[in-house]
Amino acid sequence: MLSGEEWSAFCRAPEKAGEVVLRGPATSLDRAEGYRYLTRLLREMLYSTVENADPDLPRLHQLDLTKIGADNPDNVYLSATIRGDRTYRITGRRGTIAYFSIGSKANRYARDGTMASTGELSDKDLAVGPDGTVKIIASASPQPGNWLPLAPDSTGLVVRQTYLDRHTEVPGDWHIECVGGPAGPEPVAPDFLASALRRATMAVHGTAATFAGWTELFMSRPNELPDFGQEMFQRAGGNPEIFYLHGYWTLQPGEAWVIETAVPDCPYWNFQLNNWWMESLDHARKITVNKHT
């Protein structure tokens, strides 16, 4: 840290991640989106490894334009850094949004491209007070009431709040605290920062490579919506209550892709458009249709 070697290594690492962008289509738009994607990932990974990395002082953080693994445009995503050997109290109001779930995850994107579920709690099991308030305890040992299981390798929480109708529904307001945690942060430790910088760049590269691999798989069956197997989606952090279908479309000028299906019998479904990097397209455009719309 004193010599500046750690910082120099950090600055070089994103160049390696840029090799993933070269796996995508060789068009100026796709390359520009790919490099923008890397900047978004780097911003998010630095926040989670440096600024919001203390599991004893966690904060629920809303993703801001960071789009990972076919993010759902109807979702309000929140995340927090935790440890599996701690106990956490999550409090807030349920709101009127159509769907709520919270999961504990073992995030290993930097190592092997996985983010396995280590515990899940959703609407069907959630007890809400008469005034709309909710208290959830996340811990390794079972607790009365709303309990979210943690495992020894749990590293984060992911909250999904899903709209059916953005014009009328209101998402919840959520807070988290570590039970028995410290009153405030310690001064930054050089070893911590060196590790955090390395983990951030490894996570950028690992995340980008994982979802480039997904797209390359989907390209093998163009203009279909096959079930490639739900395990790969769950291993990457998917919600166990969601059934995922992905397809890669390729059209000539003047052609359209017509999708015909029975209407699913479930509380929520949607179709959405993503780019090659598995980012949902610009939400200001009409890029999704759900059960309500």
C-alpha positions as CSV (number, residue, x, y, z in Angstrom):
1,M,0.0,0.0,0.0
2,L,2.8,2.4,0.9
3,S,4.6,1.8,-2.5
4,G,1.5,2.2,-4.5
5,E,1.8,-1.3,-6.0
6,E,-1.7,-2.3,-4.8
7,W,-3.3,0.7,-6.5
8,S,-1.3,0.1,-9.7
9,A,-2.5,-3.5,-9.7
10,F,-6.1,-2.4,-9.2
11,C,-5.8,0.0,-12.1
12,R,-4.6,-2.7,-14.5
13,A,-7.2,-5.3,-13.5
14,P,-10.2,-3.8,-15.4
15,E,-8.2,-4.1,-18.6
16,K,-8.3,-7.8,-18.3
17,A,-12.1,-7.7,-17.8
18,G,-12.3,-5.8,-21.1
19,E,-11.4,-9.0,-22.9
20,V,-14.9,-10.2,-22.1
21,V,-16.4,-7.4,-24.1
22,L,-14.5,-8.7,-27.1
23,R,-16.6,-11.9,-26.9
24,G,-19.7,-9.9,-27.9
25,P,-20.9,-8.7,-31.3
26,A,-18.4,-6.6,-33.2
27,T,-20.6,-3.6,-33.5
28,S,-20.0,-0.1,-32.1
29,L,-23.3,-0.2,-30.2
30,D,-22.6,-3.6,-28.5
31,R,-19.0,-2.6,-27.7
32,A,-20.1,0.7,-26.2
33,E,-22.8,-1.1,-24.1
34,G,-20.3,-3.7,-23.0
35,Y,-17.7,-1.2,-21.8
36,R,-20.4,0.9,-20.1
37,Y,-21.5,-2.4,-18.4
38,L,-18.0,-2.9,-17.0
39,T,-18.1,0.7,-15.6
40,R,-21.4,0.0,-13.9
41,L,-20.1,-3.3,-12.5
42,L,-17.0,-1.7,-11.2
43,R,-18.9,1.1,-9.5
44,E,-21.2,-1.4,-7.8
45,M,-18.5,-3.8,-6.8
46,L,-16.4,-1.0,-5.3
47,Y,-19.4,0.1,-3.3
48,S,-20.1,-3.4,-2.0
49,T,-16.4,-4.3,-1.3
50,V,-15.2,-0.9,0.1
51,E,-17.9,1.4,1.2
52,N,-20.6,-1.1,2.2
53,A,-18.5,-4.0,3.1
54,D,-18.7,-4.1,6.9
55,P,-21.1,-6.9,7.9
56,D,-21.3,-5.4,11.4
57,L,-22.6,-2.1,10.0
58,P,-24.7,-3.2,7.0
59,R,-26.8,-0.9,4.9
60,L,-29.5,-1.9,2.4
61,H,-28.4,-0.4,-0.9
62,Q,-30.6,0.0,-4.0
63,L,-29.0,-0.8,-7.4
64,D,-28.6,2.4,-9.5
65,L,-28.5,1.5,-13.2
66,T,-26.4,-1.5,-12.5
67,K,-28.0,-4.4,-14.4
68,I,-26.8,-7.9,-13.8
69,G,-28.0,-11.2,-15.2
70,A,-31.2,-10.2,-16.9
71,D,-32.4,-7.9,-14.1
72,N,-36.2,-7.5,-14.0
73,P,-37.3,-3.9,-14.9
74,D,-40.3,-4.4,-12.6
75,N,-38.1,-5.0,-9.6
76,V,-36.8,-2.7,-6.9
77,Y,-33.6,-4.5,-5.8
78,L,-31.9,-4.0,-2.4
79,S,-28.7,-5.6,-1.2
80,A,-26.6,-5.6,1.9
81,T,-23.3,-7.2,3.0
82,I,-23.6,-9.7,5.9
83,R,-21.8,-12.6,7.6
84,G,-23.4,-16.0,8.3
85,D,-22.3,-16.0,11.9
86,R,-24.1,-12.8,12.8
87,T,-27.7,-12.0,13.7
88,Y,-29.5,-9.2,11.8
89,R,-32.8,-7.4,12.4
90,I,-34.6,-6.1,9.2
91,T,-37.5,-3.8,9.9
92,G,-39.8,-1.8,7.7
93,R,-43.2,-1.5,6.0
94,R,-44.4,-4.0,3.5
95,G,-46.0,-1.3,1.2
96,T,-48.5,-2.2,-1.5
97,I,-46.1,-3.5,-4.1
98,A,-47.2,-6.8,-5.7
99,Y,-44.4,-9.1,-4.5
100,F,-41.7,-9.1,-1.8
101,S,-38.9,-11.6,-1.1
102,I,-35.6,-11.6,0.7
103,G,-32.9,-14.1,0.4
104,S,-29.5,-14.7,1.9
105,K,-26.8,-15.5,-0.6
106,A,-23.2,-16.9,-0.8
107,N,-21.8,-14.6,-3.4
108,R,-18.9,-16.2,-5.3
109,Y,-19.1,-14.3,-8.6
110,A,-15.4,-13.4,-8.2
111,R,-14.4,-17.1,-7.9
112,D,-16.7,-19.3,-9.9
113,G,-19.6,-17.2,-11.1
114,T,-22.1,-18.4,-8.6
115,M,-24.3,-16.8,-5.9
116,A,-26.1,-19.7,-4.2
117,S,-29.2,-19.2,-2.1
118,T,-28.6,-20.0,1.6
119,G,-32.1,-19.0,2.8
120,E,-35.3,-17.5,1.5
121,L,-38.4,-15.7,2.9
122,S,-41.2,-14.4,0.7
123,D,-44.8,-13.1,0.8
124,K,-46.4,-16.5,1.3
125,D,-44.6,-16.9,4.6
126,L,-44.3,-13.2,5.7
127,A,-46.2,-12.1,8.8
128,V,-47.2,-8.4,8.6
129,G,-48.4,-6.4,11.5
130,P,-51.9,-4.7,11.5
131,D,-50.2,-1.4,10.9
132,G,-48.2,-2.8,7.9
133,T,-44.9,-3.1,9.7
134,V,-42.6,-6.1,9.4
135,K,-39.7,-7.4,11.5
136,I,-37.4,-10.1,10.1
137,I,-34.6,-11.8,12.0
138,A,-31.8,-13.2,9.8
139,S,-29.6,-15.7,11.7
140,A,-28.1,-19.2,11.6
141,S,-30.4,-20.5,14.4
142,P,-34.2,-20.6,14.0
143,Q,-36.2,-17.7,15.4
144,P,-39.9,-17.1,16.1
145,G,-41.8,-15.1,13.6
146,N,-40.3,-14.0,10.4
147,W,-37.0,-15.9,10.2
148,L,-34.5,-15.8,7.3
149,P,-31.9,-18.6,7.5
150,L,-28.2,-17.8,7.2
151,A,-25.4,-20.3,6.4
152,P,-21.7,-20.2,7.4
153,D,-20.9,-18.9,3.9
154,S,-23.7,-16.4,3.6
155,T,-22.2,-13.0,2.4
156,G,-25.2,-10.9,1.4
157,L,-28.9,-10.2,1.4
158,V,-30.9,-9.6,-1.7
159,V,-34.4,-8.0,-1.5
160,R,-36.7,-8.2,-4.5
161,Q,-39.8,-6.0,-4.6
162,T,-41.8,-6.5,-7.8
163,Y,-44.4,-4.2,-9.4
164,L,-47.4,-5.2,-11.3
165,D,-48.6,-1.6,-11.7
166,R,-46.0,1.1,-11.1
167,H,-48.7,3.8,-11.2
168,T,-50.6,2.6,-8.1
169,E,-48.2,0.4,-6.0
170,V,-45.8,1.6,-3.4
171,P,-42.6,-0.4,-2.5
172,G,-41.7,-1.0,1.2
173,D,-39.2,1.0,3.2
174,W,-36.6,-1.3,4.8
175,H,-33.7,-1.0,7.3
176,I,-31.1,-3.5,8.6
177,E,-29.0,-3.6,11.7
178,C,-26.6,-6.1,13.2
179,V,-27.8,-7.3,16.6
180,G,-25.0,-6.4,19.1
181,G,-22.9,-4.7,16.4
182,P,-20.5,-1.8,17.0
183,A,-21.6,1.8,17.4
184,G,-19.5,3.0,14.5
185,P,-16.8,2.0,12.0
186,E,-13.1,1.4,12.7
187,P,-10.4,3.3,10.8
188,V,-9.7,1.8,7.4
189,A,-7.1,-1.0,7.5
190,P,-4.6,-1.2,4.7
191,D,-4.9,-5.0,4.4
192,F,-8.7,-4.6,4.2
193,L,-8.4,-2.1,1.4
194,A,-5.9,-4.1,-0.6
195,S,-8.2,-7.1,-0.4
196,A,-11.3,-5.1,-1.2
197,L,-9.7,-3.7,-4.4
198,R,-8.7,-7.1,-5.5
199,R,-12.2,-8.6,-4.8
200,A,-13.9,-5.7,-6.7
201,T,-12.0,-6.3,-9.9
202,M,-12.3,-10.1,-9.6
203,A,-16.0,-9.7,-9.2
204,V,-16.3,-7.4,-12.3
205,H,-14.4,-10.0,-14.4
206,G,-16.3,-13.0,-13.0
207,T,-19.7,-11.4,-13.3
208,A,-19.1,-10.2,-16.9
209,A,-17.7,-13.6,-17.9
210,T,-20.6,-15.6,-16.3
211,F,-23.3,-13.8,-18.2
212,A,-21.4,-13.6,-21.5
213,G,-21.3,-17.4,-21.1
214,W,-25.1,-17.4,-20.7
215,T,-25.6,-15.4,-23.9
216,E,-23.3,-17.7,-25.8
217,L,-25.4,-20.6,-24.6
218,F,-28.6,-19.0,-25.6
219,M,-27.2,-18.2,-29.1
220,S,-27.1,-22.0,-29.7
221,R,-30.9,-22.1,-30.0
222,P,-32.0,-18.8,-31.6
223,N,-35.6,-17.7,-31.7
224,E,-36.7,-20.2,-29.1
225,L,-37.5,-19.9,-25.4
226,P,-36.3,-23.3,-24.2
227,D,-35.7,-24.4,-20.6
228,F,-32.0,-24.6,-20.3
229,G,-32.4,-26.0,-16.8
230,Q,-33.2,-24.0,-13.7
231,E,-30.1,-25.0,-11.7
232,M,-27.8,-22.6,-13.6
233,F,-30.1,-19.7,-12.9
234,Q,-30.5,-20.6,-9.2
235,R,-26.7,-21.0,-8.9
236,A,-26.2,-17.4,-10.1
237,G,-28.6,-15.9,-7.5
238,G,-32.0,-16.5,-8.9
239,N,-35.1,-16.6,-6.7
240,P,-36.2,-20.2,-6.2
241,E,-39.9,-19.1,-6.6
242,I,-39.2,-17.9,-10.2
243,F,-39.1,-20.1,-13.3
244,Y,-36.7,-18.6,-15.9
245,L,-36.8,-18.9,-19.6
246,H,-34.3,-17.1,-21.9
247,G,-34.0,-16.9,-25.6
248,Y,-31.6,-15.3,-28.1
249,W,-33.4,-13.7,-31.1
250,T,-31.8,-12.9,-34.5
251,L,-33.9,-11.2,-37.1
252,Q,-33.4,-9.8,-40.6
253,P,-34.8,-6.4,-41.5
254,G,-38.5,-6.6,-42.0
255,E,-38.8,-9.7,-39.8
256,A,-40.5,-10.0,-36.4
257,W,-40.4,-12.7,-33.7
258,V,-43.9,-13.8,-32.7
259,I,-44.2,-15.6,-29.3
260,E,-47.3,-17.6,-28.7
261,T,-47.9,-19.2,-25.3
262,A,-50.6,-20.1,-22.9
263,V,-51.0,-17.4,-20.2
264,P,-49.1,-18.7,-17.1
265,D,-51.2,-19.4,-14.0
266,C,-49.1,-17.6,-11.4
267,P,-49.1,-14.4,-9.4
268,Y,-46.5,-12.6,-11.7
269,W,-45.0,-13.2,-15.1
270,N,-43.3,-11.0,-17.6
271,F,-41.5,-10.9,-20.9
272,Q,-38.6,-8.4,-21.2
273,L,-35.8,-7.4,-23.7
274,N,-32.1,-7.5,-22.7
275,N,-29.0,-6.6,-24.6
276,W,-26.1,-9.0,-25.3
277,W,-24.7,-8.3,-21.9
278,M,-27.8,-9.5,-20.1
279,E,-28.8,-6.0,-19.1
280,S,-32.5,-5.0,-19.4
281,L,-32.8,-2.3,-22.0
282,D,-33.5,1.4,-21.2
283,H,-36.5,1.4,-18.8
284,A,-37.8,4.7,-20.4
285,R,-38.7,2.6,-23.4
286,K,-41.4,-0.1,-23.7
287,I,-39.1,-3.1,-23.1
288,T,-41.3,-5.3,-20.9
289,V,-44.9,-6.6,-20.6
290,N,-46.2,-8.2,-17.4
291,K,-49.4,-9.8,-16.1
292,H,-50.9,-6.4,-15.4
293,T,-49.7,-4.4,-18.4
